[in-house]
Amino acid sequence: MSFLAISGLVNFLTCSILGLFVLLKNFRNIRNISYFILNSSVAIYSFGYFSWQLAKNDLVALAWFRIAVLGIILINISYLFFVFVFVDIFEKRKRLLWVYFFINLVFIGLNFSGHLYTKLIPKYNLGLWPVPTFFFHIYLIFWFWQCLYGFCWLLKALKSFTGIKREQIKYFTISAVIGF
């Protein structure tokens, strides 16, 4: 088993356990729910990544890669959901979140229809990697936008909050920078 596969498995287990732990602490709290959803999307990506790295043929690798990309797409929308809840702007930004959600649904459709990448080919002596299409590059720009938009709200919130809440935002921002 390669280091890349092991990293996917460790990430999957960690996110699954943390997400469930926080959700079970208070499953009615929207902050806990949004954190669970964020961790679940990272877990989907990580399990797809783990399985993709272990795949023995192109067809199986492609199927698991699509699951990994599904996780990637879900990570950003769930990240924005969590950030909006975390910095107390969810009610004000709920409609915008729905717009992002529907745009991400389009990219999920493109992912499973084979329009984000054409195939997987051996690269970098690290297994099979995708051949991106025009739509993949469009998604990549949208992906970066969602990341930056969330970070902007986190940085803005650092100026608005004090005490423990400010420290929580600071630690989440640092972990998001490392994670992304």
LUMGU-733021 format. One record per residue (C-alpha): residue in one letter; chain; y, x, z. Coordinates in steps of 0.5 Angstrom, whole numbers, padded with zeros to 4 digits. Layout:
<node><rest>a</rest><kette>A</kette><north>Y</north><east>X</east><up>Z</up></node>
...
***
This chain:
<node><rest>m</rest><kette>A</kette><north>0000</north><east>0000</east><up>0000</up></node>
<node><rest>s</rest><kette>A</kette><north>0007</north><east>0003</east><up>-0002</up></node>
<node><rest>f</rest><kette>A</kette><north>0013</north><east>0004</east><up>0002</up></node>
<node><rest>l</rest><kette>A</kette><north>0016</north><east>-0002</east><up>-0002</up></node>
<node><rest>a</rest><kette>A</kette><north>0011</north><east>-0007</east><up>0000</up></node>
<node><rest>i</rest><kette>A</kette><north>0011</north><east>-0005</east><up>0007</up></node>
<node><rest>s</rest><kette>A</kette><north>0018</north><east>-0006</east><up>0008</up></node>
<node><rest>g</rest><kette>A</kette><north>0018</north><east>-0013</east><up>0004</up></node>
<node><rest>l</rest><kette>A</kette><north>0012</north><east>-0015</east><up>0009</up></node>
<node><rest>v</rest><kette>A</kette><north>0016</north><east>-0012</east><up>0015</up></node>
<node><rest>n</rest><kette>A</kette><north>0022</north><east>-0016</east><up>0013</up></node>
<node><rest>f</rest><kette>A</kette><north>0018</north><east>-0022</east><up>0012</up></node>
<node><rest>l</rest><kette>A</kette><north>0015</north><east>-0022</east><up>0019</up></node>
<node><rest>t</rest><kette>A</kette><north>0022</north><east>-0020</east><up>0022</up></node>
<node><rest>c</rest><kette>A</kette><north>0026</north><east>-0026</east><up>0019</up></node>
<node><rest>s</rest><kette>A</kette><north>0021</north><east>-0031</east><up>0020</up></node>
<node><rest>i</rest><kette>A</kette><north>0020</north><east>-0029</east><up>0027</up></node>
<node><rest>l</rest><kette>A</kette><north>0028</north><east>-0029</east><up>0029</up></node>
<node><rest>g</rest><kette>A</kette><north>0029</north><east>-0035</east><up>0025</up></node>
<node><rest>l</rest><kette>A</kette><north>0024</north><east>-0039</east><up>0028</up></node>
<node><rest>f</rest><kette>A</kette><north>0026</north><east>-0036</east><up>0035</up></node>
<node><rest>v</rest><kette>A</kette><north>0033</north><east>-0039</east><up>0034</up></node>
<node><rest>l</rest><kette>A</kette><north>0031</north><east>-0045</east><up>0031</up></node>
<node><rest>l</rest><kette>A</kette><north>0027</north><east>-0047</east><up>0037</up></node>
<node><rest>k</rest><kette>A</kette><north>0032</north><east>-0045</east><up>0042</up></node>
<node><rest>n</rest><kette>A</kette><north>0036</north><east>-0051</east><up>0040</up></node>
<node><rest>f</rest><kette>A</kette><north>0034</north><east>-0055</east><up>0033</up></node>
<node><rest>r</rest><kette>A</kette><north>0039</north><east>-0060</east><up>0033</up></node>
<node><rest>n</rest><kette>A</kette><north>0045</north><east>-0055</east><up>0033</up></node>
<node><rest>i</rest><kette>A</kette><north>0048</north><east>-0053</east><up>0026</up></node>
<node><rest>r</rest><kette>A</kette><north>0049</north><east>-0046</east><up>0028</up></node>
<node><rest>n</rest><kette>A</kette><north>0042</north><east>-0045</east><up>0030</up></node>
<node><rest>i</rest><kette>A</kette><north>0039</north><east>-0049</east><up>0023</up></node>
<node><rest>s</rest><kette>A</kette><north>0044</north><east>-0045</east><up>0019</up></node>
<node><rest>y</rest><kette>A</kette><north>0041</north><east>-0039</east><up>0022</up></node>
<node><rest>f</rest><kette>A</kette><north>0034</north><east>-0041</east><up>0021</up></node>
<node><rest>i</rest><kette>A</kette><north>0035</north><east>-0043</east><up>0014</up></node>
<node><rest>l</rest><kette>A</kette><north>0039</north><east>-0036</east><up>0012</up></node>
<node><rest>n</rest><kette>A</kette><north>0033</north><east>-0032</east><up>0015</up></node>
<node><rest>s</rest><kette>A</kette><north>0028</north><east>-0037</east><up>0012</up></node>
<node><rest>s</rest><kette>A</kette><north>0031</north><east>-0035</east><up>0005</up></node>
<node><rest>v</rest><kette>A</kette><north>0031</north><east>-0028</east><up>0007</up></node>
<node><rest>a</rest><kette>A</kette><north>0023</north><east>-0029</east><up>0009</up></node>
<node><rest>i</rest><kette>A</kette><north>0022</north><east>-0032</east><up>0002</up></node>
<node><rest>y</rest><kette>A</kette><north>0025</north><east>-0026</east><up>-0002</up></node>
<node><rest>s</rest><kette>A</kette><north>0021</north><east>-0021</east><up>0003</up></node>
<node><rest>f</rest><kette>A</kette><north>0014</north><east>-0024</east><up>0002</up></node>
<node><rest>g</rest><kette>A</kette><north>0016</north><east>-0025</east><up>-0006</up></node>
<node><rest>y</rest><kette>A</kette><north>0018</north><east>-0018</east><up>-0006</up></node>
<node><rest>f</rest><kette>A</kette><north>0012</north><east>-0016</east><up>-0002</up></node>
<node><rest>s</rest><kette>A</kette><north>0007</north><east>-0019</east><up>-0006</up></node>
<node><rest>w</rest><kette>A</kette><north>0010</north><east>-0017</east><up>-0013</up></node>
<node><rest>q</rest><kette>A</kette><north>0009</north><east>-0010</east><up>-0010</up></node>
<node><rest>l</rest><kette>A</kette><north>0002</north><east>-0011</east><up>-0009</up></node>
<node><rest>a</rest><kette>A</kette><north>0001</north><east>-0014</east><up>-0016</up></node>
<node><rest>k</rest><kette>A</kette><north>-0005</north><east>-0011</east><up>-0020</up></node>
<node><rest>n</rest><kette>A</kette><north>-0003</north><east>-0014</east><up>-0027</up></node>
<node><rest>d</rest><kette>A</kette><north>0004</north><east>-0016</east><up>-0031</up></node>
<node><rest>l</rest><kette>A</kette><north>0003</north><east>-0024</east><up>-0030</up></node>
<node><rest>v</rest><kette>A</kette><north>0002</north><east>-0024</east><up>-0023</up></node>
<node><rest>a</rest><kette>A</kette><north>0007</north><east>-0019</east><up>-0022</up></node>
<node><rest>l</rest><kette>A</kette><north>0012</north><east>-0024</east><up>-0026</up></node>
<node><rest>a</rest><kette>A</kette><north>0010</north><east>-0030</east><up>-0022</up></node>
<node><rest>w</rest><kette>A</kette><north>0011</north><east>-0026</east><up>-0015</up></node>
<node><rest>f</rest><kette>A</kette><north>0018</north><east>-0023</east><up>-0018</up></node>
<node><rest>r</rest><kette>A</kette><north>0020</north><east>-0030</east><up>-0019</up></node>
<node><rest>i</rest><kette>A</kette><north>0019</north><east>-0032</east><up>-0012</up></node>
<node><rest>a</rest><kette>A</kette><north>0023</north><east>-0026</east><up>-0010</up></node>
<node><rest>v</rest><kette>A</kette><north>0029</north><east>-0028</east><up>-0014</up></node>
<node><rest>l</rest><kette>A</kette><north>0028</north><east>-0035</east><up>-0012</up></node>
<node><rest>g</rest><kette>A</kette><north>0029</north><east>-0032</east><up>-0005</up></node>
<node><rest>i</rest><kette>A</kette><north>0035</north><east>-0028</east><up>-0007</up></node>
<node><rest>i</rest><kette>A</kette><north>0039</north><east>-0034</east><up>-0010</up></node>
<node><rest>l</rest><kette>A</kette><north>0037</north><east>-0038</east><up>-0004</up></node>
<node><rest>i</rest><kette>A</kette><north>0040</north><east>-0032</east><up>0001</up></node>
<node><rest>n</rest><kette>A</kette><north>0047</north><east>-0033</east><up>-0002</up></node>
<node><rest>i</rest><kette>A</kette><north>0048</north><east>-0040</east><up>-0001</up></node>
<node><rest>s</rest><kette>A</kette><north>0045</north><east>-0040</east><up>0006</up></node>
<node><rest>y</rest><kette>A</kette><north>0049</north><east>-0034</east><up>0007</up></node>
<node><rest>l</rest><kette>A</kette><north>0055</north><east>-0038</east><up>0006</up></node>
<node><rest>f</rest><kette>A</kette><north>0053</north><east>-0044</east><up>0009</up></node>
<node><rest>f</rest><kette>A</kette><north>0052</north><east>-0040</east><up>0016</up></node>
<node><rest>v</rest><kette>A</kette><north>0058</north><east>-0036</east><up>0015</up></node>
<node><rest>f</rest><kette>A</kette><north>0062</north><east>-0043</east><up>0014</up></node>
<node><rest>v</rest><kette>A</kette><north>0058</north><east>-0046</east><up>0020</up></node>
<node><rest>f</rest><kette>A</kette><north>0059</north><east>-0039</east><up>0024</up></node>
<node><rest>v</rest><kette>A</kette><north>0067</north><east>-0039</east><up>0023</up></node>
<node><rest>d</rest><kette>A</kette><north>0068</north><east>-0046</east><up>0024</up></node>
<node><rest>i</rest><kette>A</kette><north>0070</north><east>-0048</east><up>0017</up></node>
<node><rest>f</rest><kette>A</kette><north>0064</north><east>-0052</east><up>0015</up></node>
<node><rest>e</rest><kette>A</kette><north>0067</north><east>-0059</east><up>0015</up></node>
<node><rest>k</rest><kette>A</kette><north>0073</north><east>-0056</east><up>0011</up></node>
<node><rest>r</rest><kette>A</kette><north>0069</north><east>-0052</east><up>0006</up></node>
<node><rest>k</rest><kette>A</kette><north>0063</north><east>-0057</east><up>0005</up></node>
<node><rest>r</rest><kette>A</kette><north>0065</north><east>-0060</east><up>-0002</up></node>
<node><rest>l</rest><kette>A</kette><north>0065</north><east>-0053</east><up>-0004</up></node>
<node><rest>l</rest><kette>A</kette><north>0059</north><east>-0051</east><up>-0001</up></node>
<node><rest>w</rest><kette>A</kette><north>0056</north><east>-0056</east><up>-0005</up></node>
<node><rest>v</rest><kette>A</kette><north>0059</north><east>-0054</east><up>-0012</up></node>
<node><rest>y</rest><kette>A</kette><north>0056</north><east>-0047</east><up>-0010</up></node>
<node><rest>f</rest><kette>A</kette><north>0049</north><east>-0050</east><up>-0009</up></node>
<node><rest>f</rest><kette>A</kette><north>0049</north><east>-0054</east><up>-0015</up></node>
<node><rest>i</rest><kette>A</kette><north>0051</north><east>-0047</east><up>-0019</up></node>
<node><rest>n</rest><kette>A</kette><north>0045</north><east>-0044</east><up>-0015</up></node>
<node><rest>l</rest><kette>A</kette><north>0040</north><east>-0049</east><up>-0017</up></node>
<node><rest>v</rest><kette>A</kette><north>0042</north><east>-0048</east><up>-0025</up></node>
<node><rest>f</rest><kette>A</kette><north>0040</north><east>-0040</east><up>-0024</up></node>
<node><rest>i</rest><kette>A</kette><north>0034</north><east>-0042</east><up>-0020</up></node>
<node><rest>g</rest><kette>A</kette><north>0032</north><east>-0046</east><up>-0026</up></node>
<node><rest>l</rest><kette>A</kette><north>0034</north><east>-0040</east><up>-0031</up></node>
<node><rest>n</rest><kette>A</kette><north>0030</north><east>-0036</east><up>-0026</up></node>
<node><rest>f</rest><kette>A</kette><north>0023</north><east>-0040</east><up>-0027</up></node>
<node><rest>s</rest><kette>A</kette><north>0024</north><east>-0042</east><up>-0034</up></node>
<node><rest>g</rest><kette>A</kette><north>0025</north><east>-0034</east><up>-0036</up></node>
<node><rest>h</rest><kette>A</kette><north>0032</north><east>-0034</east><up>-0038</up></node>
<node><rest>l</rest><kette>A</kette><north>0034</north><east>-0029</east><up>-0033</up></node>
<node><rest>y</rest><kette>A</kette><north>0030</north><east>-0023</east><up>-0035</up></node>
<node><rest>t</rest><kette>A</kette><north>0025</north><east>-0023</east><up>-0041</up></node>
<node><rest>k</rest><kette>A</kette><north>0019</north><east>-0019</east><up>-0038</up></node>
<node><rest>l</rest><kette>A</kette><north>0017</north><east>-0014</east><up>-0033</up></node>
<node><rest>i</rest><kette>A</kette><north>0016</north><east>-0006</east><up>-0035</up></node>
<node><rest>p</rest><kette>A</kette><north>0014</north><east>0000</east><up>-0031</up></node>
<node><rest>k</rest><kette>A</kette><north>0020</north><east>0004</east><up>-0029</up></node>
<node><rest>y</rest><kette>A</kette><north>0022</north><east>0009</east><up>-0025</up></node>
<node><rest>n</rest><kette>A</kette><north>0015</north><east>0011</east><up>-0023</up></node>
<node><rest>l</rest><kette>A</kette><north>0016</north><east>0005</east><up>-0018</up></node>
<node><rest>g</rest><kette>A</kette><north>0012</north><east>-0001</east><up>-0021</up></node>
<node><rest>l</rest><kette>A</kette><north>0014</north><east>-0006</east><up>-0026</up></node>
<node><rest>w</rest><kette>A</kette><north>0021</north><east>-0008</east><up>-0026</up></node>
<node><rest>p</rest><kette>A</kette><north>0025</north><east>-0014</east><up>-0030</up></node>
<node><rest>v</rest><kette>A</kette><north>0029</north><east>-0013</east><up>-0037</up></node>
<node><rest>p</rest><kette>A</kette><north>0035</north><east>-0017</east><up>-0035</up></node>
<node><rest>t</rest><kette>A</kette><north>0038</north><east>-0022</east><up>-0040</up></node>
<node><rest>f</rest><kette>A</kette><north>0045</north><east>-0024</east><up>-0041</up></node>
<node><rest>f</rest><kette>A</kette><north>0045</north><east>-0030</east><up>-0036</up></node>
<node><rest>f</rest><kette>A</kette><north>0042</north><east>-0025</east><up>-0031</up></node>
<node><rest>h</rest><kette>A</kette><north>0049</north><east>-0021</east><up>-0031</up></node>
<node><rest>i</rest><kette>A</kette><north>0053</north><east>-0027</east><up>-0031</up></node>
<node><rest>y</rest><kette>A</kette><north>0048</north><east>-0029</east><up>-0024</up></node>
<node><rest>l</rest><kette>A</kette><north>0050</north><east>-0022</east><up>-0022</up></node>
<node><rest>i</rest><kette>A</kette><north>0057</north><east>-0023</east><up>-0022</up></node>
<node><rest>f</rest><kette>A</kette><north>0056</north><east>-0030</east><up>-0019</up></node>
<node><rest>w</rest><kette>A</kette><north>0052</north><east>-0026</east><up>-0013</up></node>
<node><rest>f</rest><kette>A</kette><north>0057</north><east>-0021</east><up>-0012</up></node>
<node><rest>w</rest><kette>A</kette><north>0063</north><east>-0027</east><up>-0012</up></node>
<node><rest>q</rest><kette>A</kette><north>0059</north><east>-0031</east><up>-0006</up></node>
<node><rest>c</rest><kette>A</kette><north>0058</north><east>-0024</east><up>-0002</up></node>
<node><rest>l</rest><kette>A</kette><north>0065</north><east>-0022</east><up>-0002</up></node>
<node><rest>y</rest><kette>A</kette><north>0067</north><east>-0030</east><up>-0001</up></node>
<node><rest>g</rest><kette>A</kette><north>0063</north><east>-0030</east><up>0005</up></node>
<node><rest>f</rest><kette>A</kette><north>0065</north><east>-0023</east><up>0007</up></node>
<node><rest>c</rest><kette>A</kette><north>0073</north><east>-0025</east><up>0006</up></node>
<node><rest>w</rest><kette>A</kette><north>0072</north><east>-0031</east><up>0011</up></node>
<node><rest>l</rest><kette>A</kette><north>0068</north><east>-0026</east><up>0016</up></node>
<node><rest>l</rest><kette>A</kette><north>0074</north><east>-0021</east><up>0016</up></node>
<node><rest>k</rest><kette>A</kette><north>0079</north><east>-0027</east><up>0016</up></node>
<node><rest>a</rest><kette>A</kette><north>0075</north><east>-0030</east><up>0023</up></node>
<node><rest>l</rest><kette>A</kette><north>0076</north><east>-0023</east><up>0026</up></node>
<node><rest>k</rest><kette>A</kette><north>0083</north><east>-0024</east><up>0026</up></node>
<node><rest>s</rest><kette>A</kette><north>0083</north><east>-0031</east><up>0029</up></node>
<node><rest>f</rest><kette>A</kette><north>0078</north><east>-0031</east><up>0034</up></node>
<node><rest>t</rest><kette>A</kette><north>0078</north><east>-0027</east><up>0041</up></node>
<node><rest>g</rest><kette>A</kette><north>0072</north><east>-0025</east><up>0046</up></node>
<node><rest>i</rest><kette>A</kette><north>0065</north><east>-0026</east><up>0045</up></node>
<node><rest>k</rest><kette>A</kette><north>0066</north><east>-0030</east><up>0039</up></node>
<node><rest>r</rest><kette>A</kette><north>0070</north><east>-0024</east><up>0036</up></node>
<node><rest>e</rest><kette>A</kette><north>0064</north><east>-0019</east><up>0038</up></node>
<node><rest>q</rest><kette>A</kette><north>0059</north><east>-0024</east><up>0035</up></node>
<node><rest>i</rest><kette>A</kette><north>0063</north><east>-0024</east><up>0028</up></node>
<node><rest>k</rest><kette>A</kette><north>0064</north><east>-0017</east><up>0028</up></node>
<node><rest>y</rest><kette>A</kette><north>0056</north><east>-0015</east><up>0029</up></node>
<node><rest>f</rest><kette>A</kette><north>0054</north><east>-0020</east><up>0024</up></node>
<node><rest>t</rest><kette>A</kette><north>0059</north><east>-0017</east><up>0019</up></node>
<node><rest>i</rest><kette>A</kette><north>0056</north><east>-0011</east><up>0020</up></node>
<node><rest>s</rest><kette>A</kette><north>0049</north><east>-0013</east><up>0019</up></node>
<node><rest>a</rest><kette>A</kette><north>0051</north><east>-0017</east><up>0013</up></node>
<node><rest>v</rest><kette>A</kette><north>0054</north><east>-0011</east><up>0010</up></node>
<node><rest>i</rest><kette>A</kette><north>0047</north><east>-0007</east><up>0012</up></node>
<node><rest>g</rest><kette>A</kette><north>0043</north><east>-0013</east><up>0009</up></node>
<node><rest>f</rest><kette>A</kette><north>0046</north><east>-0014</east><up>0003</up></node>
***
